[in-house]
Amino acid sequence: MSKNVAIVKAIEGAVETIRKAPDDKKPALLDSLLSISQKLMRVTKQFSDIPDTYVTKLSPMIEKQLSAAERRTERAADQFLTVAEEIKPLLDGVDEATKKEIQNKLNEMFEISTFQDLVAQHLNEVKLLMNDLTYDIEELQEALIALGDSSMGGGKKFERSVQQKRSDEHLLNGPSTDF
């Protein structure tokens, strides 16, 4: 059981205990519940800036880093392939056996260069996971707002919506070569 579920269950249990308690015990129980609620609100307020900071600062910075990694990997793969292509014309004056061996190695290099596509797929998967995390953090922020509203007498009830499920398009594809 998660800590959040445990807290909710504890509060629900306390409320039920207060309802069933004899009238002369209710003031002391209510004071205890009020004290717990105040502590919970203080803690909640301490963390209430996290969603905004994540969405406005951290997530964009992470996205920029992922995009930079993708661009650099693509550039490196292009340079790698360009150099490999520049070697081919140099084979004209080489004996057939050596030429065949070098050509085989060049072909291996071209096959290995598919790492860039796989890296791009991994980075895209990280971006999708970041989107899921962003969604969850925005939901957390709404829950904190709803908690603040309900503690002030507003009746806004927070209900977590179901996360959008993505298709299998995000699954990694490509050669099963381990690097």
BADREN-56434 format. One record per atom (N, C-alpha, C): atom name; x, y, z. Coordinates in pm, 1 decimal. Example, Ala and Ser with C-alpha at 12.3 -4.5 7.8 and 13.67 -1.06 7.14 Angstrom:
PT   site          x          y          z
PT      N     1319.0     -569.0      780.0
PT     CA     1230.0     -450.0      780.0
PT      C     1320.0     -330.0      780.0
PT      N     1285.0     -225.0      708.0
PT     CA     1367.0     -106.0      714.0
PT      C     1290.0        3.0      787.0
***
This chain:
PT   site          x          y          z
PT      N       85.1     -117.0        0.0
PT     CA        0.0        0.0        0.0
PT      C       89.5      123.1        0.0
PT      N       57.9      215.8      -89.9
PT     CA      138.9      337.2      -97.0
PT      C      111.7      425.9       23.5
PT      N      205.4      518.2       46.6
PT     CA      191.1      609.6      160.4
PT      C       66.6      695.5      145.6
PT      N       37.0      739.7       22.0
PT     CA      -80.9      823.3       -0.3
PT      C     -209.1      748.8       34.6
PT      N     -216.2      622.5       -6.6
PT     CA     -334.3      542.0       22.6
PT      C     -344.0      520.7      173.4
PT      N     -230.7      499.0      238.5
PT     CA     -230.0      479.7      383.4
PT      C     -277.9      605.6      455.4
PT      N     -236.6      721.8      407.9
PT     CA     -280.0      847.5      469.6
PT      C     -430.1      864.4      453.0
PT      N     -477.9      840.8      332.3
PT     CA     -621.9      853.3      306.1
PT      C     -700.3      756.8      393.3
PT      N     -654.8      632.8      400.5
PT     CA     -724.9      533.1      483.1
PT      C     -722.6      572.4      630.7
PT      N     -611.2      627.0      676.0
PT     CA     -601.9      670.1      815.6
PT      C     -699.9      783.8      842.6
PT      N     -708.5      878.6      751.7
PT     CA     -801.9      990.2      769.5
PT      C     -946.0      939.8      764.3
PT      N     -974.0      853.2      667.6
PT     CA    -1109.9      797.1      659.2
PT      C    -1144.7      721.7      787.3
PT      N    -1047.9      645.3      838.4
PT     CA    -1070.3      571.9      964.1
PT      C    -1095.2      666.9     1079.9
PT      N    -1019.1      776.8     1084.7
PT     CA    -1037.0      875.8     1192.2
PT      C    -1174.7      940.1     1184.1
PT      N    -1218.3      973.1     1064.8
PT     CA    -1351.5     1032.9     1046.1
PT      C    -1460.0      935.5     1091.7
PT      N    -1445.4      811.0     1053.5
PT     CA    -1545.0      709.5     1093.9
PT      C    -1544.6      690.9     1246.3
PT      N    -1426.1      693.3     1305.8
PT     CA    -1415.9      681.4     1452.1
PT      C    -1485.8      798.6     1519.6
PT      N    -1466.6      917.6     1465.5
PT     CA    -1531.9     1035.6     1523.2
PT      C    -1683.6     1022.8     1511.8
PT      N    -1729.9      975.5     1399.3
PT     CA    -1875.7      959.1     1380.5
PT      C    -1935.2      863.2     1483.6
PT      N    -1862.9      756.6     1512.0
PT     CA    -1914.6      652.7     1601.8
PT      C    -1885.9      682.6     1749.0
PT      N    -1797.9      778.1     1775.4
PT     CA    -1755.8      806.8     1913.5
PT      C    -1870.8      870.4     1993.1
PT      N    -1868.2      848.0     2123.2
PT     CA    -1967.2      915.6     2209.1
PT      C    -1946.5     1066.7     2199.8
PT      N    -2052.1     1140.6     2216.4
PT     CA    -2047.1     1286.6     2200.4
PT      C    -1941.4     1352.5     2288.3
PT      N    -1920.8     1302.0     2409.1
PT     CA    -1822.9     1365.7     2498.2
PT      C    -1678.4     1342.6     2452.5
PT      N    -1652.8     1243.5     2366.8
PT     CA    -1516.9     1214.5     2315.5
PT      C    -1489.5     1285.4     2181.9
PT      N    -1593.8     1329.1     2113.3
PT     CA    -1577.8     1387.4     1980.5
PT      C    -1490.7     1512.7     1978.9
PT      N    -1501.2     1606.5     2073.4
PT     CA    -1414.8     1725.6     2067.1
PT      C    -1265.2     1691.3     2068.6
PT      N    -1224.3     1597.4     2151.3
PT     CA    -1081.8     1560.3     2158.0
PT      C    -1038.1     1492.9     2027.8
PT      N    -1124.1     1407.1     1974.3
PT     CA    -1091.9     1340.9     1848.0
PT      C    -1084.8     1442.0     1732.9
PT      N    -1176.8     1537.0     1731.6
PT     CA    -1176.2     1640.3     1628.8
PT      C    -1050.8     1727.5     1638.3
PT      N    -1008.9     1758.8     1759.6
PT     CA     -884.8     1835.1     1778.0
PT      C     -765.5     1759.0     1720.7
PT      N     -760.9     1629.0     1746.2
PT     CA     -651.3     1546.3     1692.9
PT      C     -654.6     1543.9     1540.4
PT      N     -774.0     1525.8     1484.9
PT     CA     -787.6     1523.0     1339.5
PT      C     -751.8     1658.8     1279.2
PT      N     -791.2     1765.9     1344.0
PT     CA     -757.7     1900.2     1297.5
PT      C     -606.3     1920.8     1299.9
PT      N     -540.6     1875.9     1404.8
PT     CA     -395.3     1888.9     1415.4
PT      C     -326.2     1812.7     1301.5
PT      N     -372.5     1691.6     1275.5
PT     CA     -315.7     1611.0     1165.3
PT      C     -339.4     1681.3     1032.0
PT      N     -459.6     1733.6     1012.8
PT     CA     -493.1     1802.4      887.6
PT      C     -405.0     1925.2      867.8
PT      N     -378.8     1999.6      973.3
PT     CA     -293.7     2117.8      962.7
PT      C     -151.1     2079.3      925.6
PT      N     -100.5     1972.3      984.1
PT     CA       34.3     1925.1      949.9
PT      C       38.5     1881.7      803.0
PT      N      -63.9     1810.9      760.2
PT     CA      -70.9     1765.3      622.3
PT      C      -73.7     1884.3      526.0
PT      N     -148.6     1987.2      560.3
PT     CA     -155.6     2106.1      475.5
PT      C      -20.1     2177.7      470.3
PT      N       51.9     2184.5      581.5
PT     CA      184.9     2247.3      581.6
PT      C      279.7     2170.9      489.2
PT      N      276.5     2039.8      499.4
PT     CA      362.2     1957.6      414.4
PT      C      322.3     1974.3      267.9
PT      N      193.5     1973.3      242.1
PT     CA      144.5     1989.9      105.5
PT      C      189.8     2122.8       47.9
PT      N      181.7     2228.6      125.4
PT     CA      224.4     2360.1       78.0
PT      C      374.0     2362.6       48.3
PT      N      453.2     2288.5      126.3
PT     CA      597.6     2284.4      102.7
PT      C      629.4     2226.2      -34.7
PT      N      546.0     2134.5      -80.6
PT     CA      571.3     2067.4     -207.0
PT      C      487.2     2120.8     -321.5
PT      N      402.8     2217.2     -296.7
PT     CA      309.4     2263.0     -399.3
PT      C      377.8     2331.6     -517.5
PT      N      502.3     2378.5     -501.5
PT     CA      570.8     2442.6     -613.5
PT      C      638.6     2341.8     -706.0
PT      N      647.8     2218.6     -665.5
PT     CA      716.8     2117.8     -746.9
PT      C      651.3     2100.0     -883.8
PT      N      518.8     2084.9     -892.6
PT     CA      460.8     2067.0    -1026.4
PT      C      491.1     2182.7    -1121.8
PT      N      477.2     2306.5    -1075.5
PT     CA      505.6     2420.5    -1162.5
PT      C      651.9     2422.0    -1204.7
PT      N      741.3     2399.0    -1111.0
PT     CA      883.9     2398.4    -1141.3
PT      C      916.5     2288.4    -1241.6
PT      N      857.7     2172.1    -1221.7
PT     CA      883.4     2061.4    -1313.6
PT      C      834.3     2095.9    -1454.3
PT      N      709.0     2139.3    -1463.5
PT     CA      648.3     2164.7    -1594.3
PT      C      713.5     2282.5    -1665.5
PT      N      744.7     2388.6    -1592.1
PT     CA      795.7     2509.7    -1657.9
PT      C      947.2     2511.6    -1673.8
PT      N     1019.6     2441.7    -1588.2
PT     CA     1166.4     2448.9    -1594.1
PT      C     1232.2     2314.9    -1624.2
PT      N     1207.3     2215.1    -1540.5
PT     CA     1280.3     2088.8    -1554.3
PT      C     1244.9     2013.2    -1682.3
PT      N     1117.5     1996.1    -1709.3
PT     CA     1076.6     1920.9    -1827.7
PT      C     1131.3     1983.1    -1956.5
PT      N     1119.7     2114.8    -1976.3
PT     CA     1178.6     2172.7    -2098.3
PT      C     1330.4     2153.1    -2105.9
PT      N     1399.0     2161.1    -1992.4
PT     CA     1544.7     2140.3    -1992.8
PT      C     1578.4     1996.0    -2030.7
PT      N     1502.5     1901.4    -1977.8
PT     CA     1525.1     1759.8    -2011.1
PT      C     1497.5     1737.7    -2159.7
PT      N     1389.6     1795.8    -2209.4
PT     CA     1354.4     1784.0    -2351.5
PT      C     1466.3     1838.9    -2439.5
PT      N     1524.3     1952.3    -2402.7
PT     CA     1634.6     2010.4    -2479.8
PT      C     1755.4     1917.3    -2481.2
PT      N     1785.9     1857.4    -2366.1
PT     CA     1900.1     1765.6    -2358.6
PT      C     1877.2     1642.5    -2445.7
PT      N     1755.5     1588.8    -2443.0
PT     CA     1724.6     1472.4    -2526.1
PT      C     1734.8     1507.4    -2674.3
PT      N     1684.7     1622.6    -2711.3
PT     CA     1693.1     1666.4    -2850.9
PT      C     1838.6     1687.3    -2892.5
PT      N     1918.2     1744.6    -2804.1
PT     CA     2060.3     1764.6    -2833.7
PT      C     2130.7     1630.1    -2852.0
PT      N     2098.6     1533.5    -2768.0
PT     CA     2159.5     1400.1    -2780.2
PT      C     2119.9     1336.8    -2913.2
PT      N     1996.5     1354.5    -2952.0
PT     CA     1949.8     1298.8    -3079.2
PT      C     2022.5     1365.0    -3197.1
PT      N     2034.1     1497.8    -3194.3
PT     CA     2103.6     1569.8    -3302.1
PT      C     2250.6     1528.7    -3310.2
PT      N     2317.8     1521.0    -3195.3
PT     CA     2460.7     1485.2    -3195.2
PT      C     2481.8     1342.4    -3244.3
PT      N     2393.0     1252.4    -3204.1
PT     CA     2405.4     1113.4    -3248.0
PT      C     2384.5     1103.9    -3398.8
PT      N     2285.3     1176.7    -3449.4
PT     CA     2258.9     1176.4    -3593.0
PT      C     2377.4     1234.4    -3669.4
PT      N     2433.9     1344.2    -3619.0
PT     CA     2550.0     1407.5    -3683.2
PT      C     2669.1     1311.2    -3683.1
PT      N     2692.5     1243.6    -3571.0
PT     CA     2805.3     1149.5    -3562.6
PT      C     2786.1     1033.8    -3660.2
PT      N     2663.5      983.1    -3668.7
PT     CA     2636.9      872.5    -3761.2
PT      C     2657.5      918.0    -3905.5
PT      N     2613.1     1038.5    -3938.4
PT     CA     2633.0     1091.1    -4074.0
PT      C     2781.8     1105.2    -4105.5
PT      N     2859.5     1156.7    -4010.0
PT     CA     3003.8     1171.0    -4031.0
PT      C     3069.8     1034.9    -4047.4
PT      N     3026.1      939.4    -3967.8
PT     CA     3078.4      802.9    -3974.0
PT      C     3054.4      745.0    -4113.8
PT      N     2932.5      761.2    -4163.5
PT     CA     2898.5      707.5    -4295.2
PT      C     2973.1      781.0    -4406.8
PT      N     2990.0      909.9    -4392.6
PT     CA     3063.6      987.8    -4493.4
PT      C     3207.3      938.3    -4504.3
PT      N     3271.7      917.5    -4390.8
PT     CA     3410.0      867.9    -4391.0
PT      C     3415.5      728.7    -4453.8
PT      N     3319.2      643.5    -4419.1
PT     CA     3317.1      507.9    -4476.6
PT      C     3300.4      514.5    -4628.4
PT      N     3215.4      605.9    -4676.7
PT     CA     3196.1      620.8    -4821.4
PT      C     3321.5      675.8    -4889.3
PT      N     3396.4      759.3    -4819.0
PT     CA     3519.5      815.5    -4875.1
PT      C     3628.8      709.7    -4889.9
PT      N     3618.3      602.1    -4815.6
PT     CA     3718.2      494.4    -4823.5
PT      C     3698.5      411.9    -4951.0
PT      N     3572.6      395.1    -4994.2
PT     CA     3543.7      310.0    -5111.1
PT      C     3628.0      343.8    -5234.8
PT      N     3637.9      471.0    -5275.0
PT     CA     3717.6      501.0    -5395.5
PT      C     3865.6      466.5    -5379.8
PT      N     3912.2      460.3    -5257.0
PT     CA     4054.1      429.6    -5234.8
PT      C     4086.1      283.2    -5262.5
PT      N     3982.8      202.1    -5284.6
PT     CA     4003.4       58.6    -5305.4
PT      C     4042.7       24.5    -5449.7
PT      N     4037.1      121.5    -5539.2
PT     CA     4062.4       92.8    -5681.4
PT      C     4199.4       30.5    -5707.6
PT      N     4300.7       71.7    -5639.0
PT     CA     4435.3       19.4    -5666.2
PT      C     4473.9      -97.5    -5577.5
PT      N     4380.2     -158.0    -5509.5
PT     CA     4411.5     -264.8    -5414.0
PT      C     4377.7     -400.0    -5476.5
PT      N     4457.8     -504.0    -5440.2
PT     CA     4431.8     -637.2    -5494.3
PT      C     4292.7     -687.6    -5452.3
PT      N     4236.9     -779.8    -5528.5
PT     CA     4098.0     -826.0    -5510.4
PT      C     4071.1     -884.0    -5371.5
PT      N     4158.4     -963.5    -5317.4
PT     CA     4136.3    -1025.5    -5185.7
PT      C     4128.4     -917.7    -5076.6
PT      N     4222.3     -824.1    -5080.3
PT     CA     4222.0     -715.0    -4981.7
PT      C     4100.3     -625.5    -5003.4
PT      N     4070.9     -598.0    -5130.3
PT     CA     3956.4     -514.1    -5163.9
PT      C     3827.5     -576.5    -5108.8
PT      N     3814.4     -708.4    -5126.3
PT     CA     3694.0     -779.1    -5077.9
PT      C     3685.6     -771.6    -4924.8
PT      N     3798.4     -791.7    -4857.8
PT     CA     3802.3     -785.8    -4710.8
PT      C     3766.9     -645.2    -4661.0
PT      N     3823.6     -542.9    -4723.8
PT     CA     3793.1     -404.1    -4684.4
PT      C     3646.1     -374.1    -4711.5
PT      N     3594.7     -419.8    -4825.9
PT     CA     3453.1     -397.9    -4858.2
PT      C     3363.6     -464.3    -4753.9
PT      N     3399.0     -585.1    -4708.6
PT     CA     3322.3     -653.3    -4603.8
PT      C     3321.3     -571.7    -4474.1
PT      N     3438.3     -517.0    -4441.2
PT     CA     3446.9     -434.5    -4319.6
PT      C     3365.7     -305.9    -4335.7
PT      N     3368.2     -246.4    -4453.1
PT     CA     3286.5     -127.2    -4478.2
PT      C     3136.6     -160.2    -4464.3
PT      N     3098.8     -275.7    -4517.4
PT     CA     2958.0     -317.8    -4505.3
PT      C     2918.7     -335.1    -4357.8
PT      N     3010.4     -392.3    -4279.2
PT     CA     2985.8     -404.6    -4134.8
PT      C     2966.9     -267.1    -4071.9
PT      N     3052.5     -173.4    -4112.8
PT     CA     3041.7      -38.3    -4058.1
PT      C     2906.0       23.5    -4092.1
PT      N     2858.4        2.3    -4214.9
PT     CA     2727.6       55.9    -4253.6
PT      C     2616.4       -7.2    -4169.1
PT      N     2627.9     -137.2    -4145.4
PT     CA     2527.5     -205.6    -4062.9
PT      C     2530.5     -154.4    -3918.8
PT      N     2649.6     -136.1    -3865.7
PT     CA     2664.0      -87.2    -3727.8
PT      C     2609.1       53.9    -3713.8
PT      N     2615.1      130.1    -3822.3
PT     CA     2570.1      269.4    -3814.3
PT      C     2419.8      281.7    -3786.4
PT      N     2348.0      172.6    -3789.3
PT     CA     2204.8      178.9    -3755.5
PT      C     2183.9      210.4    -3607.8
PT      N     2293.1      215.1    -3530.4
PT     CA     2279.9      250.0    -3388.5
PT      C     2208.7      382.9    -3372.3
PT      N     2228.5      472.7    -3468.3
PT     CA     2167.4      605.7    -3458.1
PT      C     2015.6      594.5    -3455.7
PT      N     1960.0      507.2    -3538.5
PT     CA     1814.6      489.1    -3539.4
PT      C     1766.3      434.2    -3405.9
PT      N     1840.1      339.8    -3350.8
PT     CA     1800.6      281.2    -3222.5
PT      C     1813.6      383.1    -3109.7
PT      N     1918.6      462.7    -3111.6
PT     CA     1934.6      567.0    -3010.3
PT      C     1818.0      665.1    -3020.2
PT      N     1783.1      702.0    -3141.7
PT     CA     1670.3      793.8    -3160.5
PT      C     1541.3      732.7    -3105.4
PT      N     1522.8      603.3    -3125.9
PT     CA     1403.8      536.3    -3072.1
PT      C     1405.8      535.1    -2919.1
PT      N     1522.2      509.8    -2861.2
PT     CA     1533.8      513.0    -2714.5
PT      C     1503.3      653.3    -2661.4
PT      N     1559.2      754.4    -2726.8
PT     CA     1534.3      891.7    -2684.0
PT      C     1387.1      927.1    -2698.2
PT      N     1324.0      880.2    -2804.1
PT     CA     1180.8      904.5    -2821.7
PT      C     1101.7      836.9    -2710.2
PT      N     1141.8      717.1    -2672.2
PT     CA     1074.1      647.4    -2561.7
PT      C     1088.4      726.1    -2431.9
PT      N     1207.4      781.5    -2408.2
PT     CA     1227.9      864.4    -2288.7
PT      C     1135.5      986.1    -2294.6
PT      N     1123.1     1047.0    -2412.4
PT     CA     1033.4     1161.7    -2427.8
PT      C      889.1     1122.2    -2396.0
PT      N      846.3     1004.9    -2443.2
PT     CA      710.1      958.4    -2414.3
PT      C      690.6      935.9    -2264.0
PT      N      792.4      879.0    -2200.3
PT     CA      785.0      859.2    -2055.2
PT      C      781.5      993.2    -1982.0
PT      N      857.9     1089.1    -2032.0
PT     CA      854.9     1223.5    -1973.7
PT      C      716.2     1285.7    -1988.3
PT      N      652.2     1262.4    -2103.5
PT     CA      516.4     1312.4    -2122.2
PT      C      421.2     1249.8    -2020.2
PT      N      438.3     1119.6    -1996.3
PT     CA      355.5     1053.0    -1894.9
PT      C      380.5     1114.4    -1757.0
PT      N      506.5     1137.7    -1725.6
PT     CA      541.8     1197.1    -1596.8
PT      C      485.4     1339.0    -1584.9
PT      N      495.9     1414.8    -1691.8
PT     CA      440.2     1550.2    -1692.0
PT      C      290.5     1544.9    -1665.6
PT      N      223.7     1453.0    -1731.4
PT     CA       79.4     1435.4    -1711.5
PT      C       50.0     1404.9    -1564.4
PT      N      125.5     1311.7    -1506.6
PT     CA      104.4     1274.9    -1366.2
PT      C      129.9     1392.9    -1273.0
PT      N      232.4     1470.2    -1302.7
PT     CA      264.1     1584.9    -1216.8
PT      C      155.6     1691.5    -1228.3
PT      N      103.6     1711.3    -1348.8
PT     CA       -6.9     1806.6    -1363.7
PT      C     -129.6     1758.7    -1285.9
PT      N     -153.7     1628.2    -1287.0
PT     CA     -263.6     1570.1    -1208.9
PT      C     -238.4     1591.0    -1059.0
PT      N     -113.8     1575.0    -1016.7
PT     CA      -77.5     1598.8     -876.4
PT      C     -106.4     1743.1     -839.1
PT      N      -69.5     1834.3     -927.5
PT     CA      -94.5     1975.3     -900.3
PT      C     -245.0     2000.9     -885.5
PT      N     -325.4     1942.3     -973.3
PT     CA     -470.8     1958.3     -961.9
PT      C     -521.2     1900.7     -830.0
PT      N     -463.3     1787.6     -787.9
PT     CA     -504.2     1727.2     -660.6
PT      C     -468.9     1818.5     -543.8
PT      N     -350.7     1879.6     -549.4
PT     CA     -310.2     1971.1     -442.7
PT      C     -401.2     2093.9     -438.5
PT      N     -437.0     2142.8     -556.4
PT     CA     -528.6     2256.4     -563.2
PT      C     -664.3     2216.6     -506.2
PT      N     -710.8     2098.1     -545.8
PT     CA     -839.7     2050.1     -495.6
PT      C     -835.4     2030.9     -344.2
PT      N     -723.6     1980.6     -293.3
PT     CA     -707.9     1962.2     -148.6
PT      C     -713.6     2096.9      -78.6
PT      N     -645.4     2195.6     -135.4
PT     CA     -648.4     2330.1      -77.6
PT      C     -788.3     2387.7      -81.6
PT      N     -860.4     2368.4     -192.2
PT     CA     -996.8     2418.9     -204.1
PT      C    -1089.6     2351.9     -103.7
PT      N    -1077.9     2219.0      -88.8
PT     CA    -1168.7     2148.3        0.8
PT      C    -1140.2     2181.3      146.9
PT      N    -1013.4     2214.2      177.8
PT     CA     -982.1     2248.3      316.8
PT      C    -1036.2     2386.1      352.8
PT      N    -1068.2     2463.4      248.7
PT     CA    -1123.3     2595.8      273.2
PT      C    -1274.0     2597.5      254.1
PT      N    -1332.8     2482.2      246.8
PT     CA    -1477.5     2475.6      239.0
PT      C    -1531.1     2467.5       97.6
PT      N    -1446.8     2481.2       -4.2
PT     CA    -1494.6     2464.9     -141.8
PT      C    -1519.0     2318.6     -166.6
PT      N    -1616.2     2280.2     -234.9
PT     CA    -1649.5     2138.8     -248.5
PT      C    -1586.2     2071.3     -367.4
PT      N    -1482.5     2126.2     -425.2
PT     CA    -1422.7     2067.3     -544.7
PT      C    -1366.2     1930.0     -511.7
PT      N    -1415.7     1829.7     -579.9
PT     CA    -1368.6     1693.5     -556.5
PT      C    -1273.2     1655.9     -669.1
PT      N    -1156.9     1606.6     -633.3
PT     CA    -1058.4     1568.2     -732.7
PT      C    -1077.3     1421.4     -766.8
PT      N    -1084.2     1393.6     -894.9
PT     CA    -1088.3     1255.6     -941.5
PT      C     -980.7     1238.9    -1046.6
PT      N     -894.4     1143.3    -1025.2
PT     CA     -785.1     1120.1    -1118.7
PT      C     -842.5     1061.6    -1247.0
PT      N     -807.5     1122.5    -1357.1
PT     CA     -854.7     1071.5    -1485.6
PT      C     -758.9      963.6    -1534.6
PT      N     -806.4      882.9    -1623.8
PT     CA     -724.9      774.2    -1676.2
PT      C     -625.3      830.8    -1775.8
PT      N     -500.0      789.7    -1761.1
PT     CA     -396.2      836.0    -1851.0
PT      C     -422.7      783.7    -1991.0
PT      N     -387.4      865.5    -2088.0
PT     CA     -402.5      823.3    -2226.3
PT      C     -305.0      708.8    -2253.3
PT      N     -356.3      601.2    -2308.7
PT     CA     -270.9      488.0    -2343.1
PT      C     -221.6      508.5    -2485.3
PT      N      -95.2      481.9    -2508.7
PT     CA      -43.5      497.3    -2642.7
PT      C      -34.9      360.6    -2708.9
PT      N      -32.9      362.2    -2839.7
PT     CA      -25.7      237.6    -2914.7
PT      C      114.3      178.8    -2902.7
PT      N      135.5       67.6    -2969.2
PT     CA      265.2        1.8    -2965.6
PT      C      369.0       69.8    -3054.0
PT      N      333.9      183.1    -3115.5
PT     CA      427.5      252.1    -3203.1
PT      C      554.0      296.3    -3129.9
PT      N      544.9      311.9    -2996.4
PT     CA      661.1      359.5    -2921.6
PT      C      762.6      248.4    -2894.3
PT      N      726.3      123.8    -2925.6
PT     CA      818.3       13.7    -2899.4
PT      C      939.7       23.8    -2990.0
PT      N     1053.7      -14.5    -2936.7
PT     CA     1177.6       -5.3    -3013.5
PT      C     1180.0     -111.1    -3123.4
PT      N     1226.2      -70.7    -3237.9
PT     CA     1237.5     -161.5    -3353.3
PT      C     1378.4     -149.5    -3407.7
PT      N     1418.4     -250.7    -3478.5
PT     CA     1550.5     -244.9    -3540.0
PT      C     1624.4     -374.5    -3515.9
PT      N     1747.5     -381.3    -3563.3
PT     CA     1824.0     -503.7    -3545.5
PT      C     1842.1     -536.7    -3398.7
PT      N     1847.7     -662.6    -3368.5
PT     CA     1862.3     -704.6    -3228.7
PT      C     2007.9     -713.1    -3189.1
PT      N     2092.0     -637.3    -3253.6
PT     CA     2235.7     -636.1    -3223.2
PT      C     2259.6     -565.4    -3092.0
PT      N     2333.2     -630.0    -3002.3
PT     CA     2371.7     -565.0    -2876.2
PT      C     2505.8     -496.4    -2897.0
PT      N     2514.0     -372.0    -2852.9
PT     CA     2640.0     -297.8    -2870.8
PT      C     2715.2     -294.8    -2743.9
***
